[in-house]
Amino acid sequence: MQLTLEVNGMTCSHCEKTVKDVLTKLEGVHAVEVDVNSGKVDIAYDESYVSKDLMKKAIEAQGYEPVG
């Protein structure tokens, strides 16, 4: 599965790395691409292991606001 989330609050390369790292650690997430300028996060994942809600909660726990 592919998912694109808009994430508010990312402003720098550290934000990008934080979001990428937290998502990559989730079981079932295969690839993460983060674009700080657009605020978009593209995620390739296996829906039998991880849900959109779980990914959004992981991002929220880092202090960012996922939209969509």
Biopython code that builds the backbone (N, CA, C, O; Angstrom):
import numpy as np
from Bio.PDB.StructureBuilder import StructureBuilder

atoms = [
    (1, "MET", "N", (0.843, -1.191, 0.000)),
    (1, "MET", "CA", (0.000, 0.000, 0.000)),
    (1, "MET", "C", (0.880, 1.243, 0.000)),
    (1, "MET", "O", (2.004, 1.240, 0.501)),
    (2, "GLN", "N", (0.331, 2.298, -0.577)),
    (2, "GLN", "CA", (0.981, 3.603, -0.577)),
    (2, "GLN", "C", (0.063, 4.604, 0.110)),
    (2, "GLN", "O", (-1.156, 4.558, -0.053)),
    (3, "LEU", "N", (0.655, 5.496, 0.868)),
    (3, "LEU", "CA", (-0.113, 6.518, 1.571)),
    (3, "LEU", "C", (0.693, 7.814, 1.570)),
    (3, "LEU", "O", (1.906, 7.802, 1.783)),
    (4, "THR", "N", (0.016, 8.920, 1.331)),
    (4, "THR", "CA", (0.655, 10.226, 1.467)),
    (4, "THR", "C", (-0.090, 11.002, 2.543)),
    (4, "THR", "O", (-1.301, 11.208, 2.458)),
    (5, "LEU", "N", (0.655, 11.425, 3.552)),
    (5, "LEU", "CA", (0.097, 12.241, 4.622)),
    (5, "LEU", "C", (0.677, 13.639, 4.527)),
    (5, "LEU", "O", (1.840, 13.817, 4.166)),
    (6, "GLU", "N", (-0.128, 14.616, 4.847)),
    (6, "GLU", "CA", (0.375, 15.976, 5.006)),
    (6, "GLU", "C", (0.653, 16.141, 6.492)),
    (6, "GLU", "O", (-0.198, 15.840, 7.330)),
    (7, "VAL", "N", (1.854, 16.624, 6.813)),
    (7, "VAL", "CA", (2.250, 16.751, 8.213)),
    (7, "VAL", "C", (2.628, 18.200, 8.489)),
    (7, "VAL", "O", (3.569, 18.732, 7.899)),
    (8, "ASN", "N", (1.884, 18.833, 9.394)),
    (8, "ASN", "CA", (2.157, 20.219, 9.778)),
    (8, "ASN", "C", (3.171, 20.255, 10.910)),
    (8, "ASN", "O", (3.202, 19.371, 11.767)),
    (9, "GLY", "N", (4.002, 21.296, 10.898)),
    (9, "GLY", "CA", (4.954, 21.494, 11.988)),
    (9, "GLY", "C", (6.384, 21.146, 11.639)),
    (9, "GLY", "O", (7.290, 21.417, 12.426)),
    (10, "MET", "N", (6.610, 20.551, 10.477)),
    (10, "MET", "CA", (7.982, 20.224, 10.076)),
    (10, "MET", "C", (8.623, 21.464, 9.446)),
    (10, "MET", "O", (8.053, 22.071, 8.539)),
    (11, "THR", "N", (9.811, 21.833, 9.931)),
    (11, "THR", "CA", (10.449, 23.052, 9.429)),
    (11, "THR", "C", (11.894, 22.865, 8.987)),
    (11, "THR", "O", (12.457, 23.760, 8.356)),
    (12, "CYS", "N", (12.513, 21.721, 9.301)),
    (12, "CYS", "CA", (13.946, 21.580, 9.016)),
    (12, "CYS", "C", (14.318, 20.119, 8.769)),
    (12, "CYS", "O", (13.472, 19.228, 8.840)),
    (13, "SER", "N", (15.587, 19.893, 8.480)),
    (13, "SER", "CA", (16.047, 18.527, 8.203)),
    (13, "SER", "C", (15.950, 17.648, 9.453)),
    (13, "SER", "O", (15.775, 16.435, 9.335)),
    (14, "HIS", "N", (16.059, 18.235, 10.637)),
    (14, "HIS", "CA", (15.896, 17.447, 11.862)),
    (14, "HIS", "C", (14.462, 16.925, 11.977)),
    (14, "HIS", "O", (14.243, 15.778, 12.365)),
    (15, "CYS", "N", (13.489, 17.775, 11.639)),
    (15, "CYS", "CA", (12.084, 17.361, 11.643)),
    (15, "CYS", "C", (11.886, 16.211, 10.663)),
    (15, "CYS", "O", (11.226, 15.219, 10.972)),
    (16, "GLU", "N", (12.467, 16.361, 9.484)),
    (16, "GLU", "CA", (12.368, 15.332, 8.449)),
    (16, "GLU", "C", (12.897, 13.998, 8.958)),
    (16, "GLU", "O", (12.254, 12.962, 8.793)),
    (17, "LYS", "N", (14.077, 14.033, 9.579)),
    (17, "LYS", "CA", (14.694, 12.803, 10.093)),
    (17, "LYS", "C", (13.859, 12.194, 11.215)),
    (17, "LYS", "O", (13.705, 10.975, 11.279)),
    (18, "THR", "N", (13.328, 13.020, 12.087)),
    (18, "THR", "CA", (12.521, 12.528, 13.209)),
    (18, "THR", "C", (11.288, 11.784, 12.704)),
    (18, "THR", "O", (10.991, 10.685, 13.174)),
    (19, "VAL", "N", (10.571, 12.375, 11.751)),
    (19, "VAL", "CA", (9.364, 11.744, 11.207)),
    (19, "VAL", "C", (9.721, 10.462, 10.461)),
    (19, "VAL", "O", (9.051, 9.440, 10.610)),
    (20, "LYS", "N", (10.775, 10.523, 9.661)),
    (20, "LYS", "CA", (11.191, 9.336, 8.904)),
    (20, "LYS", "C", (11.588, 8.198, 9.849)),
    (20, "LYS", "O", (11.188, 7.052, 9.646)),
    (21, "ASP", "N", (12.372, 8.516, 10.881)),
    (21, "ASP", "CA", (12.840, 7.495, 11.820)),
    (21, "ASP", "C", (11.694, 6.841, 12.584)),
    (21, "ASP", "O", (11.670, 5.620, 12.734)),
    (22, "VAL", "N", (10.751, 7.636, 13.064)),
    (22, "VAL", "CA", (9.656, 7.065, 13.865)),
    (22, "VAL", "C", (8.771, 6.158, 13.012)),
    (22, "VAL", "O", (8.278, 5.139, 13.497)),
    (23, "LEU", "N", (8.568, 6.520, 11.749)),
    (23, "LEU", "CA", (7.751, 5.680, 10.871)),
    (23, "LEU", "C", (8.498, 4.423, 10.447)),
    (23, "LEU", "O", (7.909, 3.344, 10.375)),
    (24, "THR", "N", (9.781, 4.554, 10.169)),
    (24, "THR", "CA", (10.589, 3.415, 9.722)),
    (24, "THR", "C", (10.663, 2.335, 10.800)),
    (24, "THR", "O", (10.794, 1.153, 10.483)),
    (25, "LYS", "N", (10.580, 2.731, 12.067)),
    (25, "LYS", "CA", (10.656, 1.764, 13.173)),
    (25, "LYS", "C", (9.389, 0.925, 13.313)),
    (25, "LYS", "O", (9.409, -0.116, 13.970)),
    (26, "LEU", "N", (8.291, 1.361, 12.706)),
    (26, "LEU", "CA", (7.039, 0.617, 12.811)),
    (26, "LEU", "C", (7.099, -0.638, 11.942)),
    (26, "LEU", "O", (7.535, -0.590, 10.792)),
    (27, "GLU", "N", (6.654, -1.761, 12.509)),
    (27, "GLU", "CA", (6.630, -3.008, 11.742)),
    (27, "GLU", "C", (5.648, -2.872, 10.582)),
    (27, "GLU", "O", (4.517, -2.420, 10.761)),
    (28, "GLY", "N", (6.092, -3.266, 9.401)),
    (28, "GLY", "CA", (5.234, -3.204, 8.230)),
    (28, "GLY", "C", (5.468, -1.989, 7.351)),
    (28, "GLY", "O", (4.943, -1.921, 6.239)),
    (29, "VAL", "N", (6.253, -1.022, 7.834)),
    (29, "VAL", "CA", (6.585, 0.152, 7.015)),
    (29, "VAL", "C", (7.843, -0.179, 6.216)),
    (29, "VAL", "O", (8.883, -0.507, 6.788)),
    (30, "HIS", "N", (7.741, -0.090, 4.885)),
    (30, "HIS", "CA", (8.849, -0.476, 4.006)),
    (30, "HIS", "C", (9.703, 0.704, 3.572)),
    (30, "HIS", "O", (10.923, 0.578, 3.466)),
    (31, "ALA", "N", (9.079, 1.853, 3.317)),
    (31, "ALA", "CA", (9.829, 3.020, 2.835)),
    (31, "ALA", "C", (9.101, 4.292, 3.241)),
    (31, "ALA", "O", (7.872, 4.337, 3.301)),
    (32, "VAL", "N", (9.890, 5.327, 3.521)),
    (32, "VAL", "CA", (9.332, 6.628, 3.907)),
    (32, "VAL", "C", (10.114, 7.713, 3.179)),
    (32, "VAL", "O", (11.344, 7.736, 3.223)),
    (33, "GLU", "N", (9.405, 8.605, 2.516)),
    (33, "GLU", "CA", (10.004, 9.778, 1.886)),
    (33, "GLU", "C", (9.341, 11.015, 2.489)),
    (33, "GLU", "O", (8.117, 11.142, 2.471)),
    (34, "VAL", "N", (10.152, 11.918, 3.020)),
    (34, "VAL", "CA", (9.638, 13.127, 3.665)),
    (34, "VAL", "C", (10.105, 14.355, 2.885)),
    (34, "VAL", "O", (11.290, 14.486, 2.580)),
    (35, "ASP", "N", (9.178, 15.248, 2.565)),
    (35, "ASP", "CA", (9.511, 16.515, 1.914)),
    (35, "ASP", "C", (9.072, 17.646, 2.833)),
    (35, "ASP", "O", (7.887, 17.965, 2.933)),
    (36, "VAL", "N", (10.054, 18.246, 3.504)),
    (36, "VAL", "CA", (9.768, 19.312, 4.475)),
    (36, "VAL", "C", (9.106, 20.503, 3.793)),
    (36, "VAL", "O", (8.199, 21.112, 4.361)),
    (37, "ASN", "N", (9.544, 20.841, 2.587)),
    (37, "ASN", "CA", (9.025, 22.021, 1.893)),
    (37, "ASN", "C", (7.534, 21.920, 1.602)),
    (37, "ASN", "O", (6.805, 22.899, 1.763)),
    (38, "SER", "N", (7.074, 20.750, 1.175)),
    (38, "SER", "CA", (5.650, 20.571, 0.870)),
    (38, "SER", "C", (4.871, 20.074, 2.082)),
    (38, "SER", "O", (3.646, 20.185, 2.123)),
    (39, "GLY", "N", (5.583, 19.520, 3.078)),
    (39, "GLY", "CA", (4.922, 18.960, 4.247)),
    (39, "GLY", "C", (4.336, 17.585, 3.994)),
    (39, "GLY", "O", (3.533, 17.090, 4.786)),
    (40, "LYS", "N", (4.739, 16.964, 2.883)),
    (40, "LYS", "CA", (4.176, 15.661, 2.519)),
    (40, "LYS", "C", (5.103, 14.515, 2.928)),
    (40, "LYS", "O", (6.326, 14.606, 2.824)),
    (41, "VAL", "N", (4.475, 13.438, 3.395)),
    (41, "VAL", "CA", (5.195, 12.231, 3.773)),
    (41, "VAL", "C", (4.595, 11.073, 2.977)),
    (41, "VAL", "O", (3.417, 10.750, 3.132)),
    (42, "ASP", "N", (5.410, 10.453, 2.127)),
    (42, "ASP", "CA", (4.981, 9.293, 1.342)),
    (42, "ASP", "C", (5.450, 8.034, 2.057)),
    (42, "ASP", "O", (6.622, 7.906, 2.414)),
    (43, "ILE", "N", (4.518, 7.108, 2.261)),
    (43, "ILE", "CA", (4.815, 5.905, 3.034)),
    (43, "ILE", "C", (4.390, 4.680, 2.231)),
    (43, "ILE", "O", (3.269, 4.612, 1.727)),
    (44, "ALA", "N", (5.304, 3.710, 2.117)),
    (44, "ALA", "CA", (4.985, 2.405, 1.536)),
    (44, "ALA", "C", (4.912, 1.434, 2.712)),
    (44, "ALA", "O", (5.845, 1.339, 3.509)),
    (45, "TYR", "N", (3.802, 0.720, 2.809)),
    (45, "TYR", "CA", (3.612, -0.130, 3.992)),
    (45, "TYR", "C", (2.731, -1.342, 3.689)),
    (45, "TYR", "O", (2.072, -1.415, 2.651)),
    (46, "ASP", "N", (2.742, -2.281, 4.620)),
    (46, "ASP", "CA", (1.918, -3.480, 4.542)),
    (46, "ASP", "C", (0.766, -3.304, 5.531)),
    (46, "ASP", "O", (0.974, -3.290, 6.744)),
    (47, "GLU", "N", (-0.450, -3.170, 5.001)),
    (47, "GLU", "CA", (-1.593, -2.874, 5.860)),
    (47, "GLU", "C", (-1.968, -4.017, 6.795)),
    (47, "GLU", "O", (-2.783, -3.822, 7.696)),
    (48, "SER", "N", (-1.408, -5.184, 6.609)),
    (48, "SER", "CA", (-1.699, -6.267, 7.543)),
    (48, "SER", "C", (-0.873, -6.130, 8.831)),
    (48, "SER", "O", (-1.124, -6.830, 9.812)),
    (49, "TYR", "N", (0.112, -5.222, 8.818)),
    (49, "TYR", "CA", (0.943, -4.987, 10.003)),
    (49, "TYR", "C", (0.707, -3.638, 10.657)),
    (49, "TYR", "O", (0.769, -3.527, 11.881)),
    (50, "VAL", "N", (0.437, -2.611, 9.863)),
    (50, "VAL", "CA", (0.367, -1.262, 10.404)),
    (50, "VAL", "C", (-0.800, -0.508, 9.754)),
    (50, "VAL", "O", (-1.074, -0.683, 8.567)),
    (51, "SER", "N", (-1.476, 0.325, 10.534)),
    (51, "SER", "CA", (-2.625, 1.074, 10.021)),
    (51, "SER", "C", (-2.275, 2.554, 9.878)),
    (51, "SER", "O", (-1.292, 3.033, 10.442)),
    (52, "LYS", "N", (-3.093, 3.258, 9.121)),
    (52, "LYS", "CA", (-2.927, 4.702, 8.962)),
    (52, "LYS", "C", (-3.006, 5.384, 10.331)),
    (52, "LYS", "O", (-2.217, 6.284, 10.619)),
    (53, "ASP", "N", (-3.943, 4.965, 11.165)),
    (53, "ASP", "CA", (-4.095, 5.570, 12.496)),
    (53, "ASP", "C", (-2.840, 5.377, 13.351)),
    (53, "ASP", "O", (-2.422, 6.293, 14.060)),
    (54, "LEU", "N", (-2.250, 4.197, 13.283)),
    (54, "LEU", "CA", (-1.048, 3.928, 14.068)),
    (54, "LEU", "C", (0.103, 4.823, 13.600)),
    (54, "LEU", "O", (0.864, 5.338, 14.419)),
    (55, "MET", "N", (0.226, 5.005, 12.297)),
    (55, "MET", "CA", (1.279, 5.865, 11.765)),
    (55, "MET", "C", (1.043, 7.321, 12.182)),
    (55, "MET", "O", (1.978, 8.030, 12.554)),
    (56, "LYS", "N", (-0.217, 7.754, 12.115)),
    (56, "LYS", "CA", (-0.535, 9.127, 12.519)),
    (56, "LYS", "C", (-0.239, 9.341, 14.000)),
    (56, "LYS", "O", (0.277, 10.393, 14.376)),
    (57, "LYS", "N", (-0.553, 8.370, 14.840)),
    (57, "LYS", "CA", (-0.279, 8.480, 16.276)),
    (57, "LYS", "C", (1.219, 8.549, 16.546)),
    (57, "LYS", "O", (1.655, 9.279, 17.436)),
    (58, "ALA", "N", (2.005, 7.798, 15.787)),
    (58, "ALA", "CA", (3.461, 7.822, 15.957)),
    (58, "ALA", "C", (4.013, 9.199, 15.602)),
    (58, "ALA", "O", (4.918, 9.698, 16.271)),
    (59, "ILE", "N", (3.470, 9.812, 14.552)),
    (59, "ILE", "CA", (3.900, 11.162, 14.158)),
    (59, "ILE", "C", (3.473, 12.177, 15.221)),
    (59, "ILE", "O", (4.258, 13.047, 15.597)),
    (60, "GLU", "N", (2.242, 12.068, 15.702)),
    (60, "GLU", "CA", (1.733, 12.983, 16.739)),
    (60, "GLU", "C", (2.588, 12.900, 18.008)),
    (60, "GLU", "O", (2.824, 13.914, 18.664)),
    (61, "ALA", "N", (3.045, 11.708, 18.347)),
    (61, "ALA", "CA", (3.860, 11.520, 19.560)),
    (61, "ALA", "C", (5.178, 12.275, 19.472)),
    (61, "ALA", "O", (5.811, 12.538, 20.494)),
    (62, "GLN", "N", (5.599, 12.626, 18.259)),
    (62, "GLN", "CA", (6.832, 13.394, 18.063)),
    (62, "GLN", "C", (6.564, 14.904, 18.041)),
    (62, "GLN", "O", (7.498, 15.698, 17.924)),
    (63, "GLY", "N", (5.300, 15.297, 18.154)),
    (63, "GLY", "CA", (4.965, 16.719, 18.228)),
    (63, "GLY", "C", (4.535, 17.345, 16.916)),
    (63, "GLY", "O", (4.463, 18.569, 16.809)),
    (64, "TYR", "N", (4.249, 16.524, 15.918)),
    (64, "TYR", "CA", (3.814, 17.035, 14.620)),
    (64, "TYR", "C", (2.343, 16.700, 14.401)),
    (64, "TYR", "O", (1.785, 15.841, 15.083)),
    (65, "GLU", "N", (1.723, 17.383, 13.451)),
    (65, "GLU", "CA", (0.288, 17.216, 13.234)),
    (65, "GLU", "C", (0.005, 16.625, 11.846)),
    (65, "GLU", "O", (0.036, 17.342, 10.845)),
    (66, "PRO", "N", (-0.272, 15.309, 11.791)),
    (66, "PRO", "CA", (-0.624, 14.700, 10.510)),
    (66, "PRO", "C", (-2.048, 15.066, 10.112)),
    (66, "PRO", "O", (-2.954, 15.055, 10.945)),
    (67, "VAL", "N", (-2.243, 15.392, 8.831)),
    (67, "VAL", "CA", (-3.553, 15.776, 8.309)),
    (67, "VAL", "C", (-3.940, 14.764, 7.241)),
    (67, "VAL", "O", (-3.109, 14.350, 6.432)),
    (68, "GLY", "N", (-5.198, 14.374, 7.246)),
    (68, "GLY", "CA", (-5.663, 13.471, 6.190)),
    (68, "GLY", "C", (-5.720, 12.035, 6.607)),
    (68, "GLY", "O", (-6.094, 11.175, 5.809)),
]
sb = StructureBuilder()
sb.init_structure("model")
sb.init_model(0)
sb.init_chain("A")
sb.init_seg("    ")
for serial, (resi, resn, name, xyz) in enumerate(atoms, 1):
    if name == "N":
        sb.init_residue(resn, " ", resi, " ")
    sb.init_atom(name, np.array(xyz, "f"), 0.0, 1.0, " ", f" {name:<3s}", serial, name[0])
structure = sb.get_structure()
